[in-house]
Amino acid sequence: MPLPALLYLCAAAAAASSSTSRGDYRLAGLFQMHNSAPRAAARPLVDSCDNTAAFKSHGYCLSQAMRFAVEEINNSSTLLPNVTLGYDIHDTCSEPASLHATLRALARKGGREVEVLPTFHRYEPEAVAIIGPDSTRLAVTTAAILGIFLVPEISYEASLATLSLKRFYPSFLRTIPSDRQQVKAIFLLLQQFGWTWVALLGSDNAYGRDGLNALHKLLTTSDVCVAYQGIIPVNKDASSLELHNLVRILMDTRVNVTVVFSNRQSARPFFEVVVQRNVTGMVWVGSEDWSLAQTIWQVPGIQTIGSVIGMSVENTESPMLERFESWKMAEESTAAERAGSPEAGGGAGGSAQLYCTQRCTGCHLLATAPNVYDAQASFNVYSAVYAVAHGLHDLLGCASGVCSKGKVYPWQLLQKIKQVNFTLYKSRISFDTNGDICKGYDIVMWDWSSPSWAFNVIGTFRVNPDRLSIDQGKIPWHTKDRQAPTSVCSEACQPGEKRLQQSRHRCCFSCVACPSGTFLNRSGQYVLGGCSLPFLPAWTPCPHPASPSRQLLASVSLFPQPLPSCSLFLPVVSKNLGLEAPKGKEQDARSGQLLQRAWGAARAGCSAVADILPGSVVCEVPLSPPGLLSSADLYSCQSCRVEEWAPARSEACFNRTAEFLSWSEPISWALLIPTILLMLLMAGLAVLFALNASTPVVKSAGGKMCFLMLGSLACACSSLFCYFGEPTRQACLLQLPLFAISFTVFLLCVATRSFQIVCIFKLNARWPALYEAWLRRRGPVLFVAAGTAAQVVLCLAAEATSPSVPHRDYGVAAERVVLECTSSAGASRAAVVAYTVLLSVCCFVLSYAGKDLPASYNEAKCLTCSLFLHLACAAAVLCTQGAFRGRGAVAVQVLGALCTLGALLGGYFLPKAFVILLRPRLNTPEHFQMAIQSYTRRLAEA
């Protein structure tokens, strides 16, 4: 069924010779060489585009670039060697004209109708490929029609990101970067200079709106806030009230940076209003369409608006432009000679019937000198023609040096064009899966120092991967200090201050200092319930095989990158990890334990995982409830782990200093030296008493029991070493029993000796059988053994009910953790202390009872003083327990025990050693007999 469409609504007319050229395979070029005023019509009639007053030199320049590329390829001996390319160039001055040109290209070869067939696999249109059109508005319609027939269309200026959607536009390609890349470049530019408070403006068309929405969507995921987003109306002049209101609102937002994503037609009246309303000192970020438009620069007073930074397609190679200019000069000379000749349209293949969209009377006379924008777009056209030629070259099998001419169906050529990959004047030409060329942008800045329009390339944006580089030294900022201006809603908080959001914009906030014990997480370390996850550098999140609310985090040391596939280890890991996510109130309490258990379980399962991937570590982390796993957060202060601390206004937590009474500290040496000297003194006394065991002084002191007493004091003194160094379980368990039992043995020996002296001198005369039974029944041994056994039972009970174990006390100071042994609390410990105090009181009573005995047997004074000092030290230690914490409390305990042991040793043994060493005359049986006789006479006289 024929589809005449608009083909018969266009009146035929004579045209210039440059509009068509015959060849083996023909290309259609769509270029806007004239403007057409919009008008209302009952039908889509295509008027003639040949209006000299509305001539567009830019479109004509691009049409010449296509002609230049075709002729260059036809003259090439390597590219399509025996094939000639032809072309039909159409003026797309209006939408009906663009549609007419598209249908002309789609008409069946040799005919004037577009046939609708069940399948287009064998459909051969007039043109094998379309170059153009220029604008997004026209390209959307053209791409939708050509996509039905799978006719390749390569646009040189349509950058709308929507055109990359292959399900809607399957045959569309382009040699200009997609606006998606331009949006990325603008986004990275804003981040590069730290501009977080910006305004977005876009023209009221698909180009402006889509670019604006894509940029806004990208900015919402970053730390950049959009203060205002507006639309620049189209077809307005500088007197438009809408434009004035738009600029007024822009001024009220008080932003320093405005992104203008607009075409040049809408940008010019907008900047005219900007100049009229005296908007100065701002930074304007321009999109690719107007950033190199001299028409904007020509606005009177434009130099006062501030700094203009824009996007520009990668710089075109000058050798191609030089050859192009030389060719155009030759063409203009030829056109001048053939002007007015009706037979001038032959081109390569003779004359041809021309249509209304191909008229361009005197175009070569109206064309102006090309500018930078023309040069860049010309190279895009040039690249598009060469892409089609390379696709044809591959399709026709020209690699052998001879092309096999035959029918070329559009869908075949489309596949080949998508696969092209060649270099054109140092520029790599290839298309990605979306039909977009892999090309970046130059970052340009307008230069106001020159009397004529000029710009500087200050940086580049390159793709795959996306990267932006800026040369700060090339930027002539408008500010007085020539530094980059700032554009923020709120100044950045000081280190360690969180943001308190004050409006819907996250960039507008006040600053509040983080209290001690918390930190501002700027580093982005993963935190789970206050615990940092110690993941290895390369880790891969994978879904848990059984529960969607959990995931596995795996890291394999053999791979520099994350795991290529989760399926490699999931079957093994699922057998080894069985953790459940905490629920409800258990979440906070168990979060730290959960992490510990996760790592424990992961390491337990490493041996099984290593069978598949050696060196792997797998950890399971619950994903629910939301927020359990978080990264950098500038709006809340996170608590440090229990082993860490942080001062106020901190951005990191620090490990707490472990505090204990170490062996190397001065205070430790001040306690260790007396302890060692005391033990050496005990050893010396033991040797001295052993050498003088048969003397009266040693016998009166208890004889062999003296060695038991010295040994118990030495054991009690050795227990003090358990207080030094980092507490261990063994040291904690020995502290109380070793001292209490040893000290009890000493007190029992003192009580036994005092009891025996009192019995001999005072009770033996009254109850002689009592003392005899005491000696006959081995009373001293039984008494000491029974008393010691009782204390042993009490100590065992104390350690069994509440064992003394190493403990970390985090409440002493924020920056310290005290390592200590937990005190065994309760009735058992109280019983141990009470038992020791009771024995001390008994010793004191018995010693005091013998105060009037002979001097050689009377230690009441010294022993009483020693016991008083012992009780005073115990009271002092008890009273200072609340005043000292950490190593101070331990030092007080050691000092109290040292004073007690020293006092008892000095009060009981040193007087006897003094007699043995310095008063030997008092250490004789005669002296002791005289003392007993004197005591007997005193009693008799009494």
Secondary structure by P-SEA (a helix, b strand, c coil): cccccccccbbbbbbcccccccccbbbbbbbccbbbcbbbbcccccccccccccccaaaaaaaaaaaaaaaaaaacccccccbbbbbbbbbcccaaaaaaaaaaaacccccccccccccccccccccccccccccaaaaaaaaaaaaaaccbbbbcccccccccccccccccccccccaaaaaaaaaaaaaaaccccbbbbbcccaaaaaaaaaaaaaaaaccccccbbbbbbcccccccaaaaaaaaaaaaacccbbbbbccaaaaaaaaaaaaaacccbbbbbbccccccccccccccccccccbbbbbbcccccaaaaaaaaaaaaaaaaaaaaaccccccccccccbbbbcccccccccccccccccaaaaaaaaaaaaaaaaaaaaaaaaacccccccccccccaaaaaaaaaabbbbcccbbbbbcccccccbbbbbbbbbccccccccccccccccccbbbbbcccccccccccccccccccccccccccccccccccccbbbbbbbcccccccccccccccccccccccbbbbbcccccccbbbbbbbcccccccccccccaaaaaacccccccccccccccaaaaaaaaaaaaaaaaaaaaacccbbbbbbbbcccccccccccccbbbbccccbbbcccccccccccccccccccaaaaaaaaaaaaaaaaaaaaaaaaaaacccaaaaaacccaaaaaaaaaaaaaaacccccccccaaaaaaccaaaaaaaaaaaaaaaaaaaaaaaacccccccaaaaaaaaaaaaaaaaaaaaaaaaaaaaaaaaaaccccccccccccccbbbbcccccccaaaaaaaaaaaaaaaaaaaaaaaaccccccccaaaaaaaaaaaaaaaaaaaaaacccccaaaaaaaaaaaaaaaaaaaaaaccaaaaaaaccccccccaaaaaaaaaaaaaaaaac
